[in-house]
Amino acid sequence: MHYRNGREAKNGDRVIQLTSGGDVKIISFGILHDATPGNDYCNGSIATPAQQSSACMCDCIHVDDITAILSEKGLDKRHAGK
């Protein structure tokens, strides 16, 4: 199992899920679980945060800025997979 950038995926990882095509957008974030080795597609679930937390703006990044960085690095496209 590998992420879009080729890094090995493991249950328990903190992840951000992106759209699969077109304009890259973040559609979910949380903790990866129930993923089974050997498959990069439609595999696993993301447990999303269920609680509110306070935020210091100087420690936050807007989602649009993260997606722009992903596009600049070429991570707005899926890899061929297995």
C-alpha positions in Angstrom: 0.0 0.0 0.0 1.4 3.4 -1.0 0.3 7.0 -0.9 0.2 9.3 -3.8 3.8 10.3 -3.3 5.0 6.7 -3.1 5.4 6.5 0.7 4.4 3.2 2.2 1.0 3.4 3.9 0.4 1.9 7.3 -2.7 1.7 9.5 -2.5 4.3 12.2 -1.0 7.0 9.9 -2.4 10.5 9.9 -3.6 11.1 6.4 -5.2 13.7 4.1 -7.4 12.3 1.3 -7.4 14.1 -2.1 -9.8 14.0 -5.0 -8.9 11.4 -7.5 -9.1 13.6 -10.6 -9.5 17.1 -11.9 -8.8 20.0 -9.6 -7.0 18.7 -6.5 -9.0 19.2 -3.3 -8.7 17.8 0.2 -11.9 15.8 0.9 -11.0 14.1 4.2 -8.4 13.9 6.9 -7.8 11.7 9.9 -6.3 8.3 10.9 -6.0 5.5 8.4 -7.4 2.1 9.6 -8.7 -1.2 8.2 -6.3 -1.0 5.2 -5.2 -4.3 3.7 -1.7 -4.7 2.2 -1.4 -5.2 -1.5 -4.0 -2.7 -2.8 -3.6 1.0 -3.4 -7.3 1.6 -4.4 -10.5 1.6 -2.4 -8.7 0.2 0.6 -9.1 1.3 4.2 -11.1 3.9 6.1 -10.3 7.2 7.6 -11.4 8.0 11.2 -12.1 11.7 11.3 -11.7 13.9 14.4 -15.0 14.0 16.4 -14.1 16.8 18.7 -13.6 20.5 18.5 -10.1 21.9 19.4 -8.8 25.4 19.9 -6.5 26.8 17.2 -3.6 29.2 17.1 -3.8 30.8 13.6 0.0 31.0 13.5 0.1 27.2 13.6 -2.5 26.7 10.9 -2.4 26.5 7.1 -5.4 27.1 4.9 -6.5 24.1 2.8 -6.2 26.1 -0.4 -2.5 26.7 0.3 -1.8 23.1 1.0 -3.5 22.0 -2.2 -1.4 24.6 -4.1 1.8 23.2 -2.6 0.6 19.7 -3.6 0.1 20.8 -7.2 3.5 22.5 -7.3 5.1 19.2 -6.3 3.2 17.2 -8.8 1.1 15.4 -6.2 -2.2 16.5 -7.7 -2.2 13.3 -9.9 -2.5 9.7 -8.9 0.4 7.3 -9.5 -0.1 4.2 -11.7 -0.6 2.0 -8.6 -0.5 -1.8 -8.6 
